[in-house]
Amino acid sequence: MNDSLSAPRLRPLCLTFALPVLVSVMAAPAAAWEPDPAAPDAALEAFHEHFSAAAYPYPRHSAKPLGVIGFDVWADAAVAPDFEDEVRPALTDGVPGGLLTIYRVGARKGLPWGIDIGASYGEALDSDLELLNAEVSWAILEGGAVTPALGLRFTGGRGSGDAYDLDQYGAEVLLSKGFAVLTPYAGAGWSFSESTFERPTGNLSFDTSRGFFYGGVILNLLIPKITVEVEQGETLQGAVRVAFGL
């Protein structure tokens, strides 16, 4: 392998650029916000459409299974631009810089038969919204030196705040291929989301079924793995993940 692409040289370089990005979005200026249950129905529906798409737990990993002894622990952050412009009438306050930032920490564990399981905890930055998610992945093709990995992924989760709840389920097809320390991947799927707003006059709910797709690349230095992903749901957003494991 070309020495310019060796792991010892790439490790400090990726840490120099990726970690500050992750830390900076997680440390944005405080400006509390939450959905306003007194907002018009149309504004709350717009919030549901945009927030549920942004909050979906996209994979940010490849289709290749971790293996029986494999595991990942990780932290990531996703940023949806122009979020405030789209849903401002539904918010009690603004969001920092007009950006919706969602950060998560989680873990994945490999099991026999090409199965991986995972769980995560997340928050929408500067809000009271908390997100709990779980996933199960199964590698139909585990991939090799010349063949790609192909997998199915299923997710489920719940988000909750003082006046807002979100239930989500999703199913995806994910394809990836490793090349030295780089692993590009892409996937597409379908999700069902239901938002419930608590109001003095009674709860209001909206539900949405939508397709989505995403693509990314993993820089696999073992310690760490760094993933950059672009996701298209209701709008385009980007994410960075830093993972450690086997």
C-alpha positions as CSV (number, residue, x, y, z in Angstrom):
1,M,0.0,0.0,0.0
2,N,1.2,3.5,-0.8
3,D,2.9,4.9,2.3
4,S,1.0,8.2,1.9
5,L,-2.2,6.3,2.7
6,S,-0.9,4.4,5.6
7,A,-2.9,4.3,8.9
8,P,-0.1,6.0,11.0
9,R,-0.1,9.0,8.7
10,L,-3.8,9.3,8.3
11,R,-4.7,8.9,11.9
12,P,-3.5,12.3,13.2
13,L,-4.7,13.9,10.0
14,C,-8.3,12.7,10.4
15,L,-8.3,13.5,14.1
16,T,-7.2,17.0,13.2
17,F,-10.2,17.6,11.0
18,A,-13.0,15.3,12.0
19,L,-12.9,15.6,15.8
20,P,-13.2,19.5,15.8
21,V,-16.2,19.2,13.5
22,L,-17.9,16.8,15.8
23,V,-17.1,18.8,19.0
24,S,-18.0,22.2,17.4
25,V,-21.6,21.1,16.5
26,M,-22.1,19.5,19.9
27,A,-20.9,22.7,21.6
28,A,-23.0,25.3,19.7
29,P,-24.3,28.3,21.7
30,A,-27.2,27.6,24.0
31,A,-30.6,28.8,22.8
32,A,-33.4,26.6,24.1
33,W,-36.2,25.6,21.8
34,E,-39.1,23.2,21.6
35,P,-42.3,22.7,19.6
36,D,-45.0,25.1,20.6
37,P,-48.3,23.1,21.3
38,A,-50.3,26.3,20.7
39,A,-48.9,26.7,17.2
40,P,-51.3,26.3,14.2
41,D,-51.9,22.8,13.0
42,A,-50.2,23.4,9.7
43,A,-47.0,24.7,11.5
44,L,-46.9,21.6,13.8
45,E,-47.4,19.4,10.7
46,A,-44.4,21.1,9.0
47,F,-42.4,20.6,12.2
48,H,-43.3,16.9,12.1
49,E,-42.3,16.5,8.5
50,H,-38.9,18.1,8.9
51,F,-37.9,16.9,12.4
52,S,-38.9,13.3,11.9
53,A,-36.8,13.1,8.7
54,A,-33.8,14.8,10.4
55,A,-34.1,12.6,13.6
56,Y,-34.1,9.3,11.8
57,P,-31.2,7.1,13.0
58,Y,-29.3,6.7,9.7
59,P,-26.7,3.9,9.8
60,R,-23.3,5.8,9.4
61,H,-21.7,2.3,9.1
62,S,-21.1,-0.2,6.4
63,A,-23.0,-3.3,5.4
64,K,-20.2,-5.6,6.5
65,P,-21.0,-7.4,9.7
66,L,-18.9,-6.8,12.8
67,G,-18.4,-10.5,13.5
68,V,-18.8,-12.4,16.8
69,I,-16.0,-10.6,18.6
70,G,-16.6,-7.2,16.8
71,F,-18.1,-4.1,18.4
72,D,-18.3,-0.4,18.0
73,V,-18.8,2.4,20.4
74,W,-19.4,5.8,18.8
75,A,-20.5,9.4,19.0
76,D,-21.9,11.4,16.1
77,A,-23.6,14.6,15.1
78,A,-25.9,15.5,12.3
79,V,-26.8,18.9,11.0
80,A,-29.9,19.9,9.0
81,P,-29.4,23.4,7.5
82,D,-32.3,25.9,7.2
83,F,-34.3,24.0,9.7
84,E,-35.6,27.2,11.5
85,D,-36.7,28.8,8.2
86,E,-38.9,25.8,7.5
87,V,-40.6,25.4,10.9
88,R,-40.2,28.7,12.8
89,P,-44.0,29.1,13.4
90,A,-44.0,25.9,15.4
91,L,-41.1,26.8,17.7
92,T,-41.2,28.6,21.1
93,D,-37.8,30.0,20.3
94,G,-35.1,29.9,17.6
95,V,-32.5,27.2,17.1
96,P,-28.8,28.0,17.1
97,G,-27.8,29.5,13.8
98,G,-31.0,28.2,12.2
99,L,-29.5,24.7,12.2
100,L,-31.0,21.6,13.7
101,T,-28.2,19.6,15.3
102,I,-28.8,16.1,16.6
103,Y,-26.1,14.3,18.5
104,R,-26.0,10.7,19.6
105,V,-23.8,8.2,21.4
106,G,-24.3,4.5,20.9
107,A,-22.8,1.0,20.6
108,R,-23.1,-1.9,18.2
109,K,-22.2,-5.6,18.8
110,G,-21.6,-8.4,16.3
111,L,-23.5,-11.7,16.7
112,P,-23.3,-15.0,14.8
113,W,-24.8,-15.5,11.3
114,G,-23.9,-12.0,10.1
115,I,-26.2,-10.2,12.6
116,D,-25.4,-7.0,14.4
117,I,-27.4,-5.2,17.1
118,G,-27.1,-1.7,18.3
119,A,-28.7,1.0,20.5
120,S,-28.2,4.8,20.9
121,Y,-29.2,7.8,23.0
122,G,-29.4,11.2,21.4
123,E,-30.7,14.8,21.9
124,A,-31.7,17.6,19.7
125,L,-29.2,20.3,20.7
126,D,-30.5,23.0,23.1
127,S,-33.9,21.3,23.4
128,D,-35.6,19.0,25.8
129,L,-36.0,16.3,23.1
130,E,-34.4,13.0,23.8
131,L,-34.1,10.1,21.4
132,L,-33.7,6.4,22.1
133,N,-33.2,4.0,19.1
134,A,-32.3,0.4,18.5
135,E,-31.2,-1.4,15.3
136,V,-30.8,-4.9,13.9
137,S,-28.7,-5.5,10.8
138,W,-28.3,-8.7,8.8
139,A,-25.6,-9.2,6.1
140,I,-27.1,-11.1,3.2
141,L,-23.6,-10.9,1.6
142,E,-20.6,-10.4,4.0
143,G,-18.3,-9.2,1.3
144,G,-14.7,-10.0,0.5
145,A,-11.7,-8.9,-1.4
146,V,-13.6,-8.4,-4.6
147,T,-17.2,-8.6,-3.6
148,P,-19.3,-6.0,-1.9
149,A,-21.3,-6.5,1.3
150,L,-25.0,-6.3,1.2
151,G,-27.3,-6.0,4.2
152,L,-30.7,-5.3,5.6
153,R,-31.2,-3.0,8.5
154,F,-34.2,-2.4,10.7
155,T,-34.7,0.4,13.2
156,G,-37.1,1.4,15.9
157,G,-37.1,4.3,18.4
158,R,-38.9,6.9,20.4
159,G,-38.3,10.5,21.0
160,S,-39.8,12.5,23.8
161,G,-40.0,16.0,25.3
162,D,-42.3,18.0,27.5
163,A,-44.9,18.5,24.9
164,Y,-43.8,16.3,22.0
165,D,-43.3,12.6,21.3
166,L,-42.0,10.8,18.2
167,D,-42.3,7.2,17.3
168,Q,-40.3,5.8,14.3
169,Y,-39.6,2.6,12.5
170,G,-37.6,2.0,9.4
171,A,-36.2,-0.7,7.0
172,E,-33.3,-0.3,4.7
173,V,-31.0,-2.0,2.1
174,L,-27.3,-1.1,2.5
175,L,-24.4,-1.8,0.1
176,S,-20.7,-1.2,0.8
177,K,-17.3,-2.1,-0.5
178,G,-14.0,-1.7,1.3
179,F,-10.8,-0.4,-0.4
180,A,-7.7,-0.4,1.8
181,V,-8.6,2.0,4.6
182,L,-11.6,3.5,2.8
183,T,-15.1,2.0,2.7
184,P,-17.7,3.8,0.6
185,Y,-21.3,2.8,1.1
186,A,-24.9,3.7,0.1
187,G,-28.4,2.7,1.0
188,A,-32.0,3.4,0.6
189,G,-35.0,2.7,2.8
190,W,-38.5,3.5,4.1
191,S,-39.6,4.9,7.4
192,F,-42.8,5.4,9.3
193,S,-43.0,8.3,11.8
194,E,-45.7,9.5,14.1
195,S,-45.5,12.8,16.0
196,T,-47.8,13.6,18.9
197,F,-48.1,17.2,20.3
198,E,-49.7,17.7,23.7
199,R,-52.1,20.6,23.8
200,P,-54.5,22.0,26.4
201,T,-57.4,21.3,24.0
202,G,-56.3,17.8,23.3
203,N,-53.4,15.9,21.7
204,L,-52.7,16.3,18.0
205,S,-50.9,13.6,15.9
206,F,-49.4,13.4,12.5
207,D,-47.9,10.4,10.7
208,T,-45.7,10.1,7.6
209,S,-44.3,7.3,5.5
210,R,-41.4,8.3,3.4
211,G,-38.5,6.9,1.3
212,F,-35.0,8.1,1.8
213,F,-31.4,7.5,0.7
214,Y,-27.9,8.2,1.9
215,G,-24.3,7.7,1.1
216,G,-21.0,8.0,2.9
217,V,-17.4,6.9,3.3
218,I,-15.6,5.4,6.3
219,L,-12.0,6.1,7.0
220,N,-11.1,2.9,8.8
221,L,-8.0,3.5,11.0
222,L,-9.2,0.9,13.6
223,I,-8.7,3.5,16.3
224,P,-10.7,5.4,15.3
225,K,-13.1,4.9,12.4
226,I,-14.4,8.2,11.0
227,T,-17.5,8.3,8.9
228,V,-18.9,11.2,6.9
229,E,-22.4,10.7,5.5
230,V,-24.9,12.7,3.4
231,E,-28.6,11.9,3.9
232,Q,-31.7,12.9,1.9
233,G,-35.0,12.7,3.7
234,E,-37.3,15.7,3.7
235,T,-34.1,17.9,3.1
236,L,-30.4,17.2,2.7
237,Q,-28.3,16.9,5.8
238,G,-24.8,15.8,6.8
239,A,-23.3,13.9,9.6
240,V,-19.9,12.9,11.1
241,R,-19.3,9.9,13.3
242,V,-16.2,8.9,15.3
243,A,-16.2,5.2,16.4
244,F,-13.9,2.9,18.3
245,G,-13.9,-0.8,18.3
246,L,-12.9,-4.1,16.6
